[in-house]
């Protein structure tokens, strides 16, 4: 599979709500590229630069990284539940307000956070790459939401969310977002 650079806006247009082999491949490509993209964006920056806000009222690179980890963990949970349980129901746990307050990853060093993000991503991709079409269509309901969301829909949302943050980081750091 060749790696291509795609913007969040282009990604949203290409990833309609119905799965196809091409759309699934694009999701896998974008999710697989995220750890390396984070490494490239942080390359050569000092610890002080990585922990300083990227602008007035903005997060630091480290805070964005912890946000991405919280969202990746919470975003993977509905996928796991949909694949493991019939009639799966996800409780309402906010990625940052609830999960982040509990986990407090900000206390870890950036190198540990990057390694953790990379490991979690490889684990998720190991699951996703082995799914049949029927498994991509398995569903989970979230507490307080009437519609059921498929594994595809959850992975699509995680993919778009991360790409948006990566584009934002690249812009704030004045660096290209390479494939």
C-alpha positions in Angstrom: 0.0 0.0 0.0 1.5 3.3 -1.0 1.4 6.1 1.6 -0.3 9.3 0.5 -0.8 12.6 2.3 -4.4 13.4 2.6 -6.0 16.4 4.5 -8.7 16.0 7.1 -11.2 17.7 4.7 -10.3 15.3 1.8 -10.4 12.4 4.2 -13.9 13.3 5.4 -15.1 13.4 1.7 -13.5 10.1 0.9 -14.6 8.3 4.1 -18.4 8.2 3.8 -20.3 6.3 6.5 -20.4 3.0 4.6 -17.3 0.8 4.6 -15.5 -0.3 1.5 -12.1 -2.0 0.9 -10.7 1.4 -0.3 -12.1 3.3 2.7 -10.9 0.7 5.2 -7.4 0.8 3.6 -7.3 4.6 3.9 -8.3 4.5 7.6 -5.6 1.9 8.3 -3.0 4.0 6.4 -3.8 7.2 8.3 -3.9 5.4 11.7 -0.6 3.6 10.9 1.1 6.8 9.9 0.2 8.8 13.1 3.1 7.7 15.4 5.8 8.5 12.8 4.1 11.8 12.0 4.2 12.7 15.7 7.9 11.7 15.8 8.7 13.9 12.7 6.7 16.9 14.1 8.6 16.7 17.4 12.0 15.9 15.9 14.7 18.3 17.0 12.6 20.2 19.5 13.8 20.6 23.0 11.9 19.5 26.1 11.2 23.1 26.8 9.7 23.6 23.3 7.7 20.4 23.6 6.1 21.5 26.9 5.6 25.2 26.1 2.2 26.3 24.8 2.2 26.5 21.0 0.5 29.9 21.1 -1.6 32.1 23.4 -4.2 29.9 25.0 -3.0 26.8 23.1 -1.8 23.4 24.3 1.8 22.4 24.2 2.9 19.5 22.0 3.0 17.3 25.1 -0.6 18.2 26.0 -1.7 17.5 22.4 0.1 14.2 22.6 -1.6 13.2 25.9 -5.0 14.3 24.4 -4.4 12.1 21.4 -3.6 9.2 23.7 -6.7 9.7 25.8 -8.8 9.9 22.7 -7.1 6.9 21.1 -7.7 4.8 24.2 -11.3 5.8 24.5 -11.8 5.5 20.7 -10.5 1.9 20.7 -12.8 0.8 23.5 -16.0 0.8 21.4 -14.1 -1.2 18.7 -13.1 -3.7 21.3 -16.6 -3.9 22.8 -18.3 -4.3 19.4 -15.9 -7.1 18.5 -16.2 -8.9 21.8 -19.9 -8.5 22.9 -23.3 -8.8 21.4 -25.5 -5.7 22.1 -22.4 -3.9 23.5 -23.1 -0.7 25.4 -20.4 1.8 26.1 -20.7 4.0 29.2 -20.3 7.7 28.8 -16.7 8.5 29.8 -15.2 11.7 28.3 -11.7 11.1 27.0 -10.1 14.1 28.7 -12.4 15.3 31.5 -12.9 11.8 32.9 -10.3 9.4 31.5 -7.5 12.0 31.4 -8.2 13.1 35.0 -7.9 9.5 36.1 -4.8 8.6 34.0 -2.8 11.8 34.3 -0.4 10.9 31.5 1.0 14.5 31.6 3.2 13.3 34.4 5.1 11.0 32.1 8.1 11.9 29.9 7.5 12.6 26.2 9.6 9.7 25.1 7.4 7.3 27.3 4.2 8.9 25.9 5.5 8.5 22.3 6.4 4.8 22.9 3.1 4.2 24.5 1.1 5.8 21.7 3.1 3.7 19.2 2.5 0.5 21.1 -1.2 1.1 21.5 -1.5 2.0 17.8 0.3 -1.2 16.7 -2.0 -3.2 19.0 -5.1 -1.6 17.5 -3.8 -2.0 13.9 -3.1 -5.7 14.6 -6.8 -6.1 15.4 -8.2 -3.9 12.6 -6.0 -5.4 9.8 -7.4 -8.9 10.5 -11.1 -8.0 10.4 -13.6 -9.4 8.0 -16.1 -7.1 6.4 -18.7 -8.4 8.8 -16.5 -7.5 11.8 -16.0 -4.0 10.4 -19.8 -3.7 10.5 -20.2 -5.0 14.1 -21.8 -2.3 16.3 -21.8 -0.8 19.8 -24.2 1.6 21.4 -23.0 4.5 23.5 -24.8 5.5 26.6 -27.1 8.4 25.7 -26.9 7.8 21.9 -29.7 6.1 20.1 -27.9 4.9 17.0 -25.5 2.0 17.0 -22.0 2.8 15.7 -20.0 0.3 13.7 -16.4 -0.6 14.1 -15.8 1.2 10.8 -17.6 4.3 12.1 -15.5 4.3 15.3 -12.2 3.8 13.4 -13.2 6.5 10.9 -13.9 9.0 13.7 -10.6 8.2 15.4 -8.8 8.6 12.1 -10.3 12.0 11.3 -9.8 13.3 14.8 -6.1 12.4 14.9 -5.5 13.8 11.4 -7.1 17.1 12.4 -4.7 17.4 15.4 -1.7 16.4 13.3 -2.5 19.1 10.8 -3.0 21.6 13.5 0.3 20.7 15.2 2.1 20.9 11.8 0.7 24.4 11.2 1.6 25.6 14.7 5.1 24.2 14.4 5.6 25.4 10.8 6.5 21.9 9.7 5.1 19.8 6.8 2.9 16.8 7.6 4.7 14.1 5.7 3.2 10.7 4.9 
